[in-house]
Amino acid sequence: MLITGEYLVMQGALALAVPTRFGQGMDVYHGIPENENTGIQERVLEWRSYYKGECWFECSFLIPDLQILKTSNTEKAGFILKLLSEANKLNPDTLNDGHPILVETRLEFSPDWGLGSSSTLISLLSEWFDIDPQKLFRKTQQGSGYDIACARSDTPIWYRLVLGSPIIQPVVFNPEFNDRIAFVYSGEKQDSAVAISTFLQKNKNLDARERISQIGRDIGSAGNLDEFNSLVNEHETIMSEILELPKVKEQRFPDFPGSIKSLGAWGGDFIMASSEIGYNGILSYFSRKGLHTAFAFDDIVRR
């Protein structure tokens, strides 16, 4: 999750980002796994994605040509095909061992949450193909790549692009008042690629990026909740003006007794709520609004 610096991180602003405790795993079998009837034919890559033990997506690719043979979702198959094709260009030996391949992925979070199903997948594929995950990301995605860095980190990080290359530093981000911070799924999925493309087309004056960078530093070291909320509010005000979008608190939760910050692409996925009413009070507030997916700081932030 991108705590500060959304959008402007692509223009060189310093960003505070945290990996989550929820991730994604992947098993790759070259050849048919022993004692399993997979139905795989020779030189086919069978892809299956699972969440809570249920297969929510599957696809078959002809290899090494990488043509889609069949799929349960054409859009998702196209995305995976794009990743596989670019990874194969970077290391063509991986798919050329003469065997059928079975790939099984397991999400530890709902694919609707926007917690990094794409970035963790890019990281996993890069590990399988033995390639640089940032290089695969740049060939297939727009954006800063902060989420790729988070996929490989066990701690919160400072993330900044310098001349297009990522500078990553681990950071301690564990506010003493973290029992008054919650991360809430907004109930709306945001397409980050579309949001990023829209931002890049605006060509806004980006003088605010140094102030956003400083706010990020101050949020990371805030000594009390009042200071933290004041910084969050300023960050939201600056980004609202740049994006020409309303703040999520003003638009949806004007009566919330605290601060609310958009995380990553505005308009969906998770938001961060901080208030003196504490986690249970925050949970109760959003439950009354029909939003029941919320996590305490310690339950979602890996550190």
N, C-alpha and C positions, 0 to 999 in steps of 0.2 A: 504494500500500500504506500502511496506517495503522500506523505504528511504535509510537506510544503513544497512550493516551487513548481506546481503543475503548469504545464504548457511552457512557461518561461525556462524550464530546465533545458528545453530544446535549443534555446538561444544563449545558453551559457550560465544561467542562474544556478546557484547552489541549491540542492534539494535534499531534504531529509526524507529518507525512505525506510520502511521496516519490512522485513520478511515475515510471513505469517507462519503460525504453527501448522496450518493446513497446507499440504503439498500435493504432489502427484508422483506416482511411481510407474515404472515401465519395465516389463519383461520382454526380452527378445529371444525367440527360439529359431536358430538356423537349422532347418530340417524339422520334421514332424516330431513334437515332444513324445517321449516314450509313453506307451499305454494311453494315448489320447487320439481319438478319432476326430481329426479337425476338418476333414473334407478338403484339405489343401492339395491342389494339383501342383505338379512340378513347375517351378519358376513363377509362382504366385506369392505375393506378399499379402497376407490376411491381417487386417487391422481391426481390433476390437477395443472399445473404450467402455470402462465400467465405472459405476458410481453406486455405492451401497450394494455391491454384488450384482447389480442389474446392468446388462449391456445396453447403453443408451446411444451408441453409434457403432457402425461397422462398415467396412469397405474392403474390397479386394483390388489389388493392383497387379498388373502384369509386370514382371521384372526381367531384365534390367531396364526395359523401355519405359516403365512407369506410366502405363495407361490404366485408367479406371475401368474395371470390369463390371462391378456392381457396387451399390452403396445404399445405405439407408438415408443419407442426407447429401445431396449433390454439392451444396455450398461448403459443408465441412470437409467433404472429400477433396474438393478443389484446393482448400487451404492446406491440407496435409500433403497433397500432391505437390504443391508449390514448395513446401519445406523439404520434402524428400528429394525433389529434383535439384534444388540448389545444394543440399547437403551432398548429393551424389556427385555433383560437379566438383565440389571441394575435396571429396575423397571417394572416387569411383570404385575402390577395391571392396568397400563394405558390402555391396549388393551383388558382387560378382563371384560368390563362392560356389555357385552351381546348385544351391539347395533352395527349397521353398522356405519362406520365412513367416513366422507368426509373431505379431506384436500385440501385446496386451497392456493397456494403460489403466491406471486406477486413480481416480480423483478422490481426494479426501474432503472435498467441498462441492457444493452444488455447482454445476456448470453455468448456472444463471447468475452467480454472485459476482463475477468479474474479479476474482481474486488471483488471477494469473494462470488460467488453464493454458493459454498460448505461450506465455513466457517460460513456464516450467516445462512445457513440451519442447520448446526450442532448446532449452538447457539439456533435457534428456536425450534428444536426437543428436545434439552436438557431442555428448558423452559417448553415445553409441558409434557415431561416425568418426570420433576422435578429431574434432575440428573446433575452432574457436566459436563459442556461442554468439559473441558480439558480431562476428563476421557473418554468420548465418542470419542473424537478426537484421543486419543492414541490407542484406540482399533480398529480404522478403517483407520487411516492415518499415513503416515510418515511425518516428518517435525518438525518445532519448536513449532507450535501452536500460533505464534504471531498473526495470522489472527483471531483466536478464541478470543483472548484478545481484538483485535480491534473491533470485532463484539459487544462486551459488553461495549465499551468505547465511551465517548462523546468528548474526547480530544486525541491529540497525546500522545504516550507513549514511555518510555524506556522499552525494553523487553530483558530479559536475562534468560537463563536456568542455574540453579545452582543445581548440582546433579540430573538433569532431571526434576526439578520442576521450573515452571515459576515464575520469580520475575518481577512484573509489577509496573511501577511508571508513573503517569501522568506527562507530560512535556509541557511547553509552546514552541511551534514551530510556529513562525509567523515572518519570516524575514522582516525587513523594506523594503527590495527590492523584496517582493513577487510579485509585478506587472511585474517583469522580469523573472518569473518562470511559466512554463506551463507543463501540463501533457498531453501527446499525445499518443493515441492508435496507436501502431506500425503496425496494420493491420494483425498481425500474432498471433494466439492463441498458447500459450505454455502449454504443459502438465506438471504441477508442479511436479506431482508424479514421472514422468519419469526423470525429471531434478534432483530431489532430490536423487533418487535411483542411478543415474549415478554418482553424486558427492560423495555419501557415498561409492561407490565402488572404487573410486580413491585412497583413503587412503593417501592423500597428507600431507606434512608437514604443520601443522597448526600454526606455530609460528607467522603468520601474524595476528592472531585474536586480539591480544592486540592492535596492530597498527590500525586495522580496528575499534576497539572499540573507540579508541581515536579520530580517524577521525570522527566517528559518533557524539561524544560529541562536537567536534569543528564545524561540520556542523550545529548542533543544535543551536550554539551560534555565528555563523559567523556574523561579523559586517558589511560586505560589500560584493558586488557581486564578486569582484575579489578574495577575500579570499574563498568564497563559491565555486567558480568554480575551484580554485586550489585544494581544498580538494576533490571535486567530481572527478577531473581528477586523483588524486593519488589513490582514492578508486577504480576507474575503472581499473587502471594499475595493482594494486595488485590482484584484482579478475580475471583479464584477464590471469595473469600468473598462478594463482592457478587452474583455470578452463580449461586452455589451449584453450581458445576461444577468438576470436577477439572482441575488443570493438565495441559496436553498432555504435558509431560515425565513427570510421575508416572504418567499413564494409559498412555502408549504407549512412552516412551523413557527409562525410569528409569536405564539404565546409560550414558546419553550423558555424556561427560566435559566438560561445559560447561553453558551455559544455553540454554533453548529458550523462545521467546515466540510466543504466538498473535498473529496479525495480523488485525485486523478481527473479523468474526464468529467466535466460538470454535467449534471442532469441525470445521473444514474449511479448504479453500483452502491458502494458504501459511503457513509458519511461519519464524521467523528463528532460526537456530542460530549460536551464537558459542562458540569454543573455542580453546584453545592448540594443538590438533592441526592447525589451519589448514584452508583450504578443501578441499584434497585429502583430508585426514583426515576431514573432515565428510562429503564426498561418498562416501568409502568406507564410513563408518558407515551412512549411510542407504541406500546400495546394498545392503548386507547385510540391511537391513530391508525390501527390496523397493521402495524409493522411489528412482527413478532420474532424476527431474526436479529439478535443483538448479542454482542460479546463484550465481556469485561476485558480490560487492557491485558491482564496477565493470561487470559484464555486465548488470545489471538496473536499477540505480538511475540515473536521469537527473539530472545535476547540472552 
